[in-house]
Amino acid sequence: MQIWIDADACPVVVKDILFKAADKRKVKVTLVANQAMSTPPSPFIKSIQVSAGFDVADDEIVRRLESGDLVITGDIPLAADAIAKGAMALSPRGEMLNEGNIRARLSMRDLLDTMRSSGIDTGGPAALNQNDRKKFADQLDSWLTKNQSK
């Protein structure tokens, strides 16, 4: 069991929650990004730097992850690829993505992408707030509790 972080766009506060969880729960956490990432000294935390390019970090995560792992990402196509390999995905806002809800999220993403392509301003996501942080931490704790007892 391992946690993979799509680190290029992951908010710092979410990384901090993950770093604390890695040491407290003794679970491997790996950041994957196309730039160098600093991590706290820990035997449970490491980073992998990949070359720059569209979806290079995503492809590396999918290549390395195993069934039962968790991917932290706001990237819906990456989440779908992870789920197809038997993993789960958790967004930085605390939404747990799985086989039961990923198709709906992909459809919504595609609809919004089509709207943006036709010139409609769909706005961007709101800033991460305290409720999002709590929801993320709660979902992470729930996933760790469930999966570490196996």
Stockholm file with secondary structure:
# STOCKHOLM 1.0

chainA/1-150         MQIWIDADACPVVVKDILFKAADKRKVKVTLVANQAMSTPPSPFIKSIQVSAGFDVADDEIVRRLESGDLVITGDIPLAADAIAKGAMALSPRGEMLNEGNIRARLSMRDLLDTMRSSGIDTGGPAALNQNDRKKFADQLDSWLTKNQSK
#=GR chainA/1-150 SS CEEEEETTSCCHHHHHHHHHHHHHHTCEEEEEESSCCCCCSCTTEEEEECCSSTTHHHHHHHHHCCTTCEEECSCHHHHHHHHHTTCEEECTTSCEECTTTHHHHHHHHHHHHHHHHTTCCCCCCCCCCHHHHHHHHHHHHHHHHHHHTC
#=GC SS_cons         CEEEEETTSCCHHHHHHHHHHHHHHTCEEEEEESSCCCCCSCTTEEEEECCSSTTHHHHHHHHHCCTTCEEECSCHHHHHHHHHTTCEEECTTSCEECTTTHHHHHHHHHHHHHHHHTTCCCCCCCCCCHHHHHHHHHHHHHHHHHHHTC
//
